[in-house]
Amino acid sequence: MTASIPVHRLFVHVRRIVAAGYKVGIVKQTETLHLKAAGNNKSGPFNRQLSALYTKSTLIGEDVDPLYDSETNCETSWQSNHYLLCVCGQQEIESSASCQLGLVCVDPSTGEILYDEFTNSTAYSELETRIAHLQPVEILIPSDTSQHLMAIFQGIAALRKTDDDKIRLEIIDSDVFVPTNAVTTLTQFYSNDQSKLKDVLNLPKLVINCLAALSIYLKSFHLERVLTFTSNFCRFSQRSTHMYINKKSLLSLEIVSNSCDATEKGSLYWVLNHTCTKFGARLLRKWLAQPLLVVGEIQARLDAVQELMNGNLDGLKSMRQIMSKLPDLERGLCSIFHRKCSLTEFCIVTSALEKLRKEICCIFVPTTSSLLQTLLTGIPEYLESITWFCSQINEAAARENDKCNIFVDMSKFPVISDRQTEIRKVEILIQSHLEEIQLILKQPVLKYVTVMQTEFLIEVKNSQFEAVPSSWTLISSTKTVSRFHTPYLVKHYRKLNELREQLLLDVNVSWQEFLDQFSTQFTRYQRAVTALATLDCLMSLAKIANHGSFCRPKVDDDSAHINIQQGRHPIINALNYGQEQFVPNNTNLNANNQRVMVITGPNMGGKSSYIRQVALISIMAQIGSFVPAQSASLGVIDAIYTRMGASDEIFQGRSTFMVELQETEEILTQATDKSLVVLDELGRGTSTYDGVAIAHATLEHFIQRCQCLVLFVTHFPLMSEFHQIYTSQVRNFHMAFLVNEDRGDMSRLEPVTFLYHLSEGAAKESYGLNVARLAEISASILNTASKKSCELEKRITERVWRHHVFASLYRATNEDVNEVLRMCKQSSQVSHI
């Protein structure tokens, strides 16, 4: 379909259409009026060509991405990356139950490029984890993708929070992904730099196929240059350097979005995000999704946060104020690199970088934090050449979008200078012709006039019309005056307009050359912005550390352990800050001693909040943040796995219980002795017997084989018996509560007061009817449920008692029989024997 759109509202309409999932092409007139009249196409229609193409991941350019426009700077447009993801697969020959997948993910607006190759099971959990982390806005897949994998992609693309965040799916010809074709494509693409070609061909085979497809796809958008910086290539996740957090953990722990409406508020990111730049906010998201494993890097961040907390940096406040007013430098630099920026955008970005360079040079560089020292000394070095580029631009002309006068020193652009000289010569000839006109009309003070952008008009009163030579051309008239051009003016004015239009073309060429010159410094400027984003994240963590009773965690590389004194849930603590007092709790897990906590207690007693609290504090510690606790000591955790909540996945044909078991299977196969496993009510999706059996066998596997740290929440009383079998490794805990027992026959509806305090020992009951009462279920239903609960409990108690009596009789000697019979007579249930 086609549509005509006002130029000044182009960016608004393009974004709306792209958000709906369409690919949008912009067709513009390529001929100018006077050059067309002087060319071979003078009698034909104006030539029009496709000038730009846009999708969700390629919204870059002055037409669609105004740097300071309020309508486009919404949360979703700058706080997250606009990733373009390309995925291809190869079926494993030895096992049809798994396949090898490769991916390349690029954000053309920031220059970030990620790649990975991995083996996936039929559940495709590894792929889903990567998509959950990256949150791409567009996915490219080959046309010969298997039906099962295609269905998964279509299901993922269909899931959305709002009408505007649907993932766009693009099918690419499978021939592009053929290995020989891919190598040929990349050989041509990197033909000018053999070292880069060598780096690319050393990547995994499936990654090479995806990279070739991306180079072809991005070429249609004129964004393929982003792939030329092989130094920006980075593997998605190195498990040797970053904590692994799978898709379910990312969602269950509410790390970057809450589980209610999938927005930022109520997430860990929302708690920690006090960044003042857009690129800093995006970097903080990445930190949270991939915490560090290297103790030295964690300590370096903690040292920097400690230094910033103490306020030892002179000039930091003014620096933060400047940063809060910065444009999105990361995306601005990429817009310049792609040669799609406006004059105003270039001027804003370069001026901001120059201002930052001067400000940072005035800051006293500390010696205690090596990370801060590296950042604050590195940024001015990276920006050393930005002063020269700023000096070349006429800011006044840039604000007026006057390309013809954009450069301060035109002598460095001889083509423009020569063209301007030609224009001035024609203007002088036209002005000198005015004397001849004055003599003809006998008006010595006659001047040229400009009307409706038509210049050099000779305005004559209608009463003097007879004095006008017949060779003059009437241009326009009113009731009182008429306006003319002489033959000389017609000729030279046409020439002048042709020269002006040619000047614009020359200026555009010179401007592109100037941007190419700027692009030679792109990598250095990009590193400066990354360093600035890191500084912004550290200042954000320092601000959090000053709120409330946060402490610096002790992180070591010993065996896995989590020792937290008076820990608090960071999100609940922030939501209730200054309103309600949060009940802190302790945590003691150690791989060499107590490594399993079996937690029971009433519904709504705070069990799930507690286990989330432990996981979130671990993540905070390993990104280099202070944590909400009195004290905290942690051994490095290599991964956090969670099995929480209950939901089906209809688009993949998986029931609630199937999802639960597949998530459990992933944890069983991937968890190590340095992992933290969080299981919340495993086995509740099926019958009690099957559920208990699965939960029992799973926990036993973690204790005997995996030997990882485990937080196991359950309502199955049988799970508390593990403490008797594994006395040193397993301990029982419950969330404390008070019960009002003064209710007569209504024993099952006694009010429960939650204390939210973790106490030792197992809880005897879950008090589910209390939650039903809080949910305001009608009294009649509650009474019926209470009677039925008492009846069921009585039956089970009788069954247990009979089993105990018969077991005692079976094992009893002659001397013990009388004692057993006496016990039976004393029992009110002896009649049932």
N, C-alpha and C positions, 0 to 999 in steps of 0.2 A: 504494500500500500504506500501511497505518497501523501505528503501534506506540506502546505506552505506555512512557514512559521516566521513571525517577526524576528529580525536579527537580534534586537536587544533583549529578547526573551528566549533566545535559542538554548542557552544552558539549562533553563528550567524545564523546557519541554523535552529536551534530549534525555535528561536525567529521569524524568517520569516514565518515558517510553522504555528506556533501558532497564529501569527497576522492574518493569512488568515482564522482563525476560526477552526482549527483542534485541536484535542487532540493528543499529541505526546508522544509516549513511547520510552524509551531508553533501548535497550537490550545490555547487556555487558557480557563478558566472566567472569564466577565466579570461575573457577579453575585456579590454577597456574601450570606451567609446571612440576616442580619437585614434588610437592605434589600429582599431578595427577598420575605421574609415580610411586609413592610409594603407591598409593591407589588401590581401586578395579576397577577403570575405566581406567586403564593404556592403554588398547587397543581400547577404544571407543573415540568418538569425545569429544571435550571440552564442558562442560556444560555451557549453556548460560541462563540467566534469565532476566526478566523485572526488571531493577534496578531503574527506575524512570519514572514518568508520569507527564506531564505538560499540562496546559491550560493557558489561558490568566491571570487568577487570581492566578495561583500557580507556577509562574516562580521564584522559590526559590531554590538555590543550587549553589555549586561551578562550576558545569558544564554549567550553563546558565546565571549566574548573576555575572560576574566579577565586583568587587567593583569599579575599576577605569577604566573600558574599555570605550574608546571614542565612540565606535559604539553603545553602549547600553545606555549611559547616555544622551539620547535625551530628549527634553522637555517633551514629553508625557510619558516617562518612569519613571520620578521621581517627576514631579511637581504635579501629581495627584495620588490618591490612586488607587489600583487595587482591587476594591471591587468585592466580590462574593456575589450575592444577591439571597436569597431563598424566594419565595412568595407562599402562599397558601390562599385560600378563602373559605368562607362559605356563602351560600345564606341566606338572611334574610327571616324568615318564614312570618313575618307580612307584609313585603313590598318586592315585587319582583323587584322593581326599584332600590334597593340598595343591597350591599353585604358587609360582614365583611371580611377584609383582614388582614393578619398578615405577617410580614417580619422579617428576620434576615439578616444582612449584615456584612460580615467579610472581613477584609483585612489581609490575612495570612502573608504578608510581613511587616506589621507594628503592628499587634496584636490588631487593633481596631475592636470592635464589637458593632454594633448598632441593635436595634430591635424596633418594633412598631406594634400596632394593631389599626385599624381605620375602620370607616364605609365609604364606597365609593358609589357615585352615578353611574348611568349608563355611565356617561362621563369619569369616572375614573380619574378625575382631581387630587385627592389626591395622587393616585398612581403615576401619571405622575410627580407631584411635587417632590415626594421623589426620583424618578429615575433621574430627572433633577439635583437635589442636589448631589446625590451620584455618578452619572455617572458610574454605574457598568460596568465591562468588561465581566461579565458572569452572567447569570440568570438561576436559577433552578426553575422549576415549576412542579407540579404533572401531571401525565398523564391524569387525569380526569378533567383537567381545562376546563371550559366552552368555547364554540367556540368563543364567543364574546371576552372574556378575552385573549384567545389564539391568536386571530387575532391582538389584541392590542400589545401583547408581540412581535409577529412576525413583526409587523410594526415598533415598537421601535427598534428591533434588526436590521432591514434592514436599518434604517437611520444611516448615517455615514458621517463624514467630509472627511475622506480619505479612501483609500482601506484597511488601517491597523487598523481602529478603530471600525470595526463592532462588535457589542455585540454578544457574543456566547450564544446560547440558549440550555440548557440541559434539557431533559425530564426525570423525576424521577418517578419510580413506585409509584402509588398512595397509595399502601398499607403502605408505609413508613410513610405517613402522617395521618394514622388512629390514633386517640388519644390513644387507648390502646397500640398499637405498639410503638408509640412515647414515651410514659411513660416508657415502658419496655426497649427501647433502651437507654434512658437517665439514667435509674436506673443502668444499666450495665456500662455505660460510666463513671458515677460518683460514682461507688461502693466504691472507696477508700476514699471518703470524703463525709460524710453524710450532712455536713453543706452546701457544694456547691450544692448537690442534692436538698436540701430544698430550697435554693435560686432559683434554676432553675425551680422547680415545682410551685413556686409562680408567675412565669411569666404568661402573658396571654396565653390562651389555644392554639390559632393559632401560637403564637410565639414558644411554646413548640414543636408543630408539625414541624415547619421549622427548629428548632435547632436540632431535631433528624435526619432530612434528611441531614443537613449539617455535623453532626458528622459521618454519614456513608459515605458521599461523600468525605470528607476530609481524611478519613482513607486510601483510596486508594492512596493518595498522601503523606501519612505519615506526615500530617500537622494537625491532629486532636487535638494535644496538645494545640493549641491556644485557644480552647474552655474551657480549664480547669481553666483559669483565669476569674472567674465570676466577679471579681472586675472590670474588663475592660468592662463589659456589660453596655451599656448606651442607654437610649431611644433616638430615632432619634431627636425629637424636643419637648421640654417642652414649651408649649405656655405661661407658667407662667414665664419662664426665658429667652426666646429667641423670637426675632421678627420673625413673620411668613412672608416668602417671597415665593409665589407660583411660579410654573414653568414659567408662562408668565411674571411675574415681573422680574424673574432672567434673562430671555432672553431679554426682552424689554429694561431694564435699563442697559444692557451690563455690568453686575457685574463681571463675571468671563471670558467672551469671547465677542468679538464684533459680531455684527449682519451681517457683510459683508461676512467674510470668516471663522467665528467661531474660530479665533485664539485669543491669549492672547492680542496682541497689540490693543490698542483702548478701552480696558475695564477698569473698576475701579480697578480691581486686578493689571493690568499692571501699573497703576498710583501709587498705594501704595506699590507695591512689590519691596522693596529694601533690602530684606532679603539676607543673605549671606550663608545660609545653605538650603539644600533641604528639611529637615523636617520642618524648619521654614516657607518655602514657602507654604508647604501643610497646615500648621496650619493657615496661613493668609487667605487662601481660605475658610476655615471653618468659620473663624471669619466673613468674608464678607457675607457668605450665612446665617449666624445665628447671627445677632447683638443682643446685650444684652438688657434686659428689667429692670434688677435690677440696680437702680441708684448708689448704693454703689459700685458695680463692675465696672460700667462705670467710676465713679470718680476715682477709684483706678488706672485704666489704664491711665486716663488723667493725674493724678499726676505723674505716672511713666514716661510718655512721656515728661511732663514738666521738670522733673528732668534730663532726658537724653538730652533734648534740651539745658539745661543750662550748660551741660558738667561738672557736679560736681563729676563724678566718675573717680577716678584715675585708670589708667590701662585699661580703656575701649577700647582705640584705639588698643592696642596690643591684647586685647581679641577678638576684631572684626576681626583682621588680622588672628588670629588662627582659628576662626570659618569659615572664608572664604575658608580655605584649608581642612576643615573636610570632611571625607567621609559621606555617608548617614548613620549616626549612628542608626537611628530608624530602618531602614531595616537591617543594619548589625547586630544589637542585635537580631532581630527576626530570622535571618539566623542562628545565633549561637544557639538560643533557639530551633530551629527545628533540630539541629545537622546536618545541611547541609552546613556549612561554610568550607572554605579552611583554611589551616594554615596561609596563608598570610592575609586573611580577619580577622581572629581572632586577629592576632597580630596588624593589623592596627587599628581595633576598640578599643581594650583594651589600646593601646598606646595613642590613641587620647583622650580617656576618662581620662586617668591618667594625660595627659598634661593639659587638661581643669581643672581638679581638682586643680592642683598646681597653675594655672594661676588665677582662681577665688579666691583662698585663699589669693592672694596678693592684691585683689581689696578692696578699702575702702568701706564699706557698709554704705549707707546713712541712715538717720533716717526719712527724710521727706516723702518718699514713702514707704508705708507698703508693697506694692506688690514687689518692687525691693528688699526690705530687705528680704522678704520671699524667693524669687528666689535665690538670691546670697548666702544666708546662707544654703538653702536647698540642692543645687546641691552638694557641698562638702560632706554633710552628706550622701546623697544617694550613692555617689561614694567612700565611706570610704574603702570598701573592694577591690576596683579595683587594688590597689597597689600589693596585694598578688598575684592576678592572673597574673599580668604582670611579676612578679618576677619568676614565674614558667616556663615561656616560653623562649626558646633559639631563639632570634630574627634572628640570622644568619642562623640557621637551618630552620626557618620558611620561610625566603626569598628564600632558596634553595629548599623548599618543601621537606625537609628531615625529615620525620616523625619519623624515628628511633632515632633521636637525638633531638627531639622537646622539651623534658623536661630537665630542668636544673638539677634537683635532681632526679635521677633515683631510689633512695632508697625508694621513696614514691610509686613506682610502681614495686613491687617485681617480678611480672610475667615477665616484660620486663627485669629487671635486671638479673634474672635467665637465661633467654633465651640468653642474650648477653654473659653471662659467658660461656654457652655451646658453643656458636659460637667461642669465643676466645680460648677455649680448642681445638677445631677441627683445628683452624688456626695454633695453636702451633704445633700440631701433623703433619700437612702438612709441616710446615717449617722445623721441625726436620728431616722429610723424605728426605729433599734436600741433606743432607750429604751422605746418602746411594747412591743417584743418582750420586753425584759427584765422588764417588769411582768407581761406575760401568763404567762411561764414562771417568774416569781419567781426569776430568776437575774441579780442586779445586775452580775455581772462577765462576762456572756455577750458573746462577740465573734463577728463574722462569720469564716467560714473559706472558703478557696479550695481546691477539689479538682478536678483534671483541667481546669484553666483555667476552671472555673465559679466565679464570684465571689459574694460576699454570701450564702453558705449558712448556714442556722441549724442547727447540729448539736445533736441531742437524743439522750440515751441511750435505748435501747429500753425500759428500765425506767420511763421517764417519758413513754412514747408517748401515754398517755391525756391528758396535759396539752396536747397539740397540738390546736389548733382544726381542725375538719374542712375548713375552707375553705383551709387551707394545702396547697401542692402538694409531693408527695414527689419529690425530685430523684434521690437515690441512698441506698443503705443498706449497712451491713455487719452482722456478727453482733452488734455492740455498740451501734452508733449509726445514726441515720437523719438525713437532711439535707433541709431544706425551704426553700421560698420562700413568703412570704406573698403574697396577691393584690397588695398594694402593691408588693412587690419585683418580682413578675413584670412588672408594668406599667412600672415605672421602670427595671428592668434591661434590658428590651427597648428602651426609649427610649435608655438609655445606650449600648448596643451599636450602635444605629442611628446615633447621633451620632458614635461612634468610627469607624465605617465611612465615614460621610460626611466625617469629618475627614481620613481617608486620601485620599479623592478630592480634597478641597480642597487638601491638601498636594501631591498630584501635579500639580494644575493650577498651583499657585504655583511648584513646582519647575521645571516646563516654562517658565514665564514668566521665572524666574531664569536658566535656561540660555539663553533667547533674549537676555536682557540681556548675558550673557557672550559670546554669539556676535557681538555688535556689535564686539567687540575681537578677533575670531578672526583677521583678516588681520594685525594687528599682532603677535599672539602667534606666528602661523605664521612671520612674518619673523624673529622672535627665534630660533625653533627652527632655521630654515634657517641663520641666522648661526652658531648654536652648532654645527650639523653641519659647516659650513665650517671653523670653528676646530678641530673634532675631526679632520677630514681633514688639515689642515695640521700638527697635532701628530703625527699618524700618519706623515706624510711626513718630518717632522723626526726622528722616532725611527729611521726607516729610514736616513736620511742619516748618522746617527751610527754605523751598523753597517758595519764594514769600510771599504775604501777607495772611498768614493763621492765624486763631485765635482759641483760646480755646473756644469751645461751652459751654454754661451753660445748663446743663440737669437737670430737676427736675421731680418730681413724681406728679405734679399737673395735672389738666385737659389738654387734648391734645392741644398743640399750637406749631406753627412754626413761629418764628420771626427772619428773616435773613436780615441783612443790607449789601448791596453791595456784594451779593453772586455771585459766578462764577461757571460755570460748570466745575467740576474737570478734566474730560477727555479732553474737548475742550481746557481748560486752559493749560493742559500739552502738547497737540499736537501742540498748537500755541505758546508755551512758547518762548519768545524772538523774535517772528516774527510779530504777529498781536496783537493789543490791544483788549482784551475781554471786552465787555460792561457788567458791573455788574448790577444786579437788586435786588430789595427788595422783601421780602415776608412777609405777615402778615396774619396768619391764627390762629383763636382762637375758641375753641369749645364753649366758652361762648359769643362770639360776631360774628365777621366775620369768618365764617368757610367754605364758598364756594367762589371760584374765577372762574367766567365765563370769559374765555379768547378768544378773537376773533382777527382777523387781517389777513393781506395778506398771501398767500402761501409763504413758505420759509422765513417768517418773524422772525422765531426763537421761535415759540410757543412750539413745541415739545421739543426743547432743554431746554427751561425754566422749563417745568414741570419735565423733567428728572433731571434737576439740583437740584430742591427742594428735590426730592426723594433721590438722591445720597448723598446730604449733610446730610439728616436725617440718612441714613445708616452709613455714616462716623462718625457722632457724637456718635452713639450708639455702635460702635465697640471700642470707646475710642480714636478716631483720632481727630486731629485738622482739621478745615474745611476751604475751600477757601472763606472767607468772612471777612468783617470788624468787624462784631459781629454776634453772633448767640445764640439764646435762644430757647430751645426745651423742650416740655413735652414729656415723653416717648411715642413713637408710637408702638403699639402692632403688627401692620401688615401693609404692603404696597401692595396694589392691583393696577394693571394697566390693561387697555384695550387700546392697541395701535397697530397700524399696521393692515395689512390685508393679510391673507394667509389662504388657505384651508388645509384640512387634508385628502388627498385622501385615505390613507390607513385605515382611520376610517370612510370613507364615509360621511365626513362633508364638506359642502360648506363654502365659505368665510363668508357669513352672519350667517350661523349656528354656526361657531366657535366664531364669535363675540358675539352672543347672549348667548351662553353657558358660555363664560368667564364672561359676565355681570351677568348672573344668579348666578355664583359662588360668585361674589363680593357681590351681594344683600343679599345672605344668610349668608355670613361669616363676613362681615365687622361689626365692633363695633364702639362705640363712640370715641375710641382711635386709630382708623385706619386712614391711609392716602389713599385716593382713587384717582387715576389718570386716567381720561377718555379722550381719544384723538379722536375726531370726531366720537362719537358714533352715529350709525344710517345711516352711509354713504353707507352701503352695500345694500340698497334697495331703493324703490321709495322715493321721497322727503317727501310726506305726511306721509308714514309709519315711515320713519326715524325720522322725527321731533316728531311724536307722541311717539315713543319709547324713544327718548332722553329726551323729556319733562317729561314723566311719571317716568323715572329712576331718573332724578335729583330731582324731587319732592319727591320721596321716600327717597333719601339720606337726604334731608332737613328736612322732617317732622318726619321720623321714625328712621333712622339710626343715624342721627346727627353726622356724622363723618366729617373729614376734606376732602374737595373735590377740586381738580383742574380739571376744565371742559373746554376742548378746543373744539370749535365748529365753523362751518361756517353758522349755522342756525340763522338768525336774531331773531327769536321768542324766543330763549333761553335767550336773553338779557333782556327780560321782567320780569324775576324772581326777578330782583332787585327792581322792583316796588311793587311786592307782598311781598317779604321778605327783607325789607329795611336794617335790622340790620344784617341778616345772609349772604346775597348774595351781591357781588359787581362785577361790570363789569370792565374788563381790556382789553387792546389790545396792540399788539406790534407796537410801533410807526413806521411811515414811512413818506416819502415825495413823492408827486406826481408832475410830470412836466405836467401841463395842457395846454401848448402851442403847441397843436397838431391839432387844427382845428377840422375836422370831425372825426379824428382818436382818439376819446376820450377814446375808450376802449383799446387802445394800448399805453397809456401814460406810459413812464418809471417810475418805482417805485424805490426809494432809501430806503433800509431797515436800520432802526436805531437800531434795536434789543433792544429797551428800553421799559420796561413795563410801560404803562401809563393808567390812569383811563379812563373809558368810553368804549363804544362798537364801533368797526369799522363798517362803513357802507358797505364796499365792501371787497371782498377777492382778487381781481385783479389776477384771475387765468390766464388771457390771457398774463399777464406779464411773468409768469413762462413759458408759451408756447413760448414766444419770446426768453427767456433765453435758452430754450431747442433747439433753432434754427429750429423750425418748419417753413416751407416755408411761404413766405409773402402772397401768394395767399390764403392759408388756413387761415392765421391769419386775413386777411381782411374780408373773408367770415364769420369767427367766430365773428369778431368785429361787423359786421352789424347785425348778428343774435342775438348777445347779447343785442345790443341796441334795437332791435325789441322786444325781449322778455321782457326787462325791461320796455319798453313803454306800452306793453300790461298789465303787472302787475300793473304799476302805474295808468293806466286808470281804471282798475278794482277796485283798492283801492279807487280811487277818486270817482267813481260812487257810490260805497258802502257808502262812507262818505256823499255824497250829498243826496242820498235817505234817509239815516239815519237822516240827518239834517231836511229834509222836513217832515219826518214822525213824528219827535218830535217837530217841529216848531209850534208856536202859530201864530195867524193872524198877529201879529206885526212883527214876525220874517221871514215870507214868503218873503216879499220884499227884506230883507237883503240876504236871500239865493239865490233868483233869480238874484240879483245884482252880487253876487259872481260868479254865473254861467256865466253871460254875460262877466264878466272880464276874465274868463278862456278861453283859446284857445280850450278847449275840450268840450265846451257847445254844440257843434253840435252833439255830441255823445249821448246826453240825449234823 
